[in-house]
Amino acid sequence: MTKQRSGDTRGKLLAAASDVFVKKGFRDATVAEICKSAEANISAVNYYFGSKEALYQEAWRKSFAESIAAHPQDGGVRGDAPAEERLRGQVKALIERIADENNKDFFISQMEFVNPTGLLGEVMKSELIPLREKTLALMRELLGPEASEQQVVFCETCMISMCVHPMLIQRVSQRRKDIEVPVIIDDFEAFTDHVLTFALAGIAAIRDSSPLIRPAVQLAGSSTSKC
């Protein structure tokens, strides 16, 4: 029974901390406010986590884990599916993760970007780098063996930005109660298809303009002109 209550208190602290950190960020959040929301003793944070800093890290990690569990990175697409389908799965999963009202890790991250503490650097790297490596590997596959690492990274960055920026802006706008902002993206399937079409067209353009491919294209054109 004691263990059950202990687990409940720790979980309540994490849930309460996530809500408070989303609203106020790390610096403006207080242990007292978190404990009050969790209906826990003021000493509970030190008992279960050791510090407010450690609670902040664990709150983000838990929020991220819950978000990924609800929206797996592959979007439900099989690993042996064509690369284009796997890319759509990743795009769909990312868009749905940000759109999810229960998602908190994005907003905690945004508060960290606005007012950096440096506390989330390592924990975010440990969770995000493996996901990013999968996307980069998919980009390498789509771009082909002649693509440079810079091209791979640029394409990955552009695709992620197309998903993240408009969805975050929309989520932030929806949280504002003092102004009325029209919904820009209300059809996530259509938006997913749009991002995929845009991304694949860009990838094809980069792939086809590779310096290692261009000489062959130019040679073919010059031969035609001579004929």
N, C-alpha and C positions, 0 to 999 in steps of 0.2 A: 504493500500500500504506500509506503514511504517513497519507493522508487517511482511509482506511478505519479504521485504528487510532484516529485522532483522533476520528472520529465515534463509534466504539464506546465510547471513554473518556467522552466527553461524555454519551452516552446512558446509560451505566452510572451516572454520577454523578447524573443526573436521577432515575433509577429508585431508586437507593439513598437519595437525599435525600428523595424522596417517602415512602418507607417510614419513615425516621427521623423526619421531620416529623409523620407521622401518629401515631407512638408517643409522641413527646416534645414536639412543638411546636417553634417556632423557638428559644426561649431555652435550652432544655435540650439541644437537639441540638448536636453538635460537628462541626466540619469533619473532625477526625481520625476520628470514628466513621463518617461518611459515606464518606470516602476508603477506609477499611479495608473497608467493605462493598462498595464498588465496585472494590476491588482496584486502586486508583489512588494515585499519589504524593500526598503531603500538599499539594503546591503546585498540584495539578491544578485545584482549585476557583478559585483566583485566576487561573490561566492561561485557563480556559474561560469563567468567569463574572465575574471581577473581584472578587467578594466573596461572603460567605455570604448576605448580604441579597439579592443578585441571583439567587443559586442558589435561594433560597426562592421568589422570585417566579416564576422560570422553572419550578420544579418544580410549583407550583400550576397555572400556565398549561398545561403539558404534560399534567398529570393531567386538567384540565378538558377540553382538546381531545380526549383519548382517550375520555373519558366521553361527550362529545357525539357523537363519531364512532360509538361503539357504540350510542348511544341518541339518535338525532336528535330534536329538540324536537317535530317534527310527528307523531312516532309512526308514520310511514309513511302518514299520511292525506293525500290530495290537497288542494292549495290551493283547489280549486273545490268541495270537499265542503261539505255543510251545516255551519253554525257549531257545532252540537251534536257532530257527528262530529269536527270539528277540535279541539274542547275535549277530547273523550275521548282523542284522540291525544296531546295535550299532557300530560294527567293520566297516561296509561299510560307515556309516556316518562319522566316525572319519577319515578314510583314505581319503575320498572325500573332507572333510573340509581342511585337510592339503594340498591336491593336488591342491585345488582351487587357481588360480592365483590372485583372488581378496581377498583372505584371508590375513588379516594383523595382527590379534591378536596373532597368534603363533609367528610371527617374533618380534613383540613388546615384547612379553614375553621372547623370547630368548635373546634379547638385555638387558632386565632387569636381566636375570640370569647371563649374562656375566659381567655386571657392575651394581650391585644391588643398588637401591635407597630406597627400602622399601615402595615406594609410592603405589605400586600396590597390596600389601599384602591383605588388607581388601577388596578392590573391586574385586580382583580375587577370594577370598574365597566366597564372597556373590554370585558370578555367577557360580563358578565351583563346590562348595560343593553339591548343589542340583543335578547336573548331576552325580557326583561321587556316591552319595547315591543310585541312580537308578542302576548304574552298580554294586555296591556292593550287592544290594538286589538281582540282577539277579545271581550273583556269589553264594550267599547263597542258592538260589533255586537250582542251578545246582549241588552244592557240597553236598547238603543234610543237614539235621538237626544236624548231628554228627560233622560237620566241625567246627573247632575252628575259632575265629575271625582272628587269624594270618594267617591261611590258606586262608581265604576269601580275606584278604588284599593282600597277596602275589600273589594269582592267578590274582586278578584285576590288580596289578602292572605289572605283566609279560605280560598280554594281551595288556594293554595300551602301554607298551614299544615296543612291536612287531609292533604296528601300527605307533607310533609317530617317533621313532628314524630313521628307514630307509626312511620314507617319508620326514622328515625334512632335512636329509642329502642330499636327492635328490633335494629338493627345493633350498637348499643353493648352491649346485653344479651348478644348472641351472642358478643361478643368477651371477655366476662367468663368466666374459667375457674373462678373461686372460688365462683360461685353458679349455681344452675340456674333459669333463667327460662323459663316456657312461651312458645312461639311464639304470637303474637297473630294475625299475618297470614301465612297460608301459601298463600293463593289470591290471587295478584295481579290476575287478571282480575276476580274477584268484588269485590275491594277497589276496583279502578278503577271498576267499574260503580256501586258504592256512593257513592264520592266524586262521580262525575258526577251521579248522581241527586240527591244532597244539594245540590251546587253549583247545578244547574239549577233546583231548587225555590227556593233562596234568591234566585237571580237573578230568577226570575219574581215572587217576592214583592216584591223591591225595585222591579222595573219596574212592577208593577201598583199599588204604593203611591206612585208618584211624585206630588208635589203638583200637577204639571201635568195629571195624568190624573184625580186624585181629584175635582175639581169636576164632571167629566162623569159620574162614577159616582154622586156624591151627587145630581146633578140627575135622573138616571134613577130613583134610588130614591125621591125625593120625588114625582116624577110618578106613579109606581106607587101610592104610598100615597094620593094624592088620588083615584085611580080607585077 
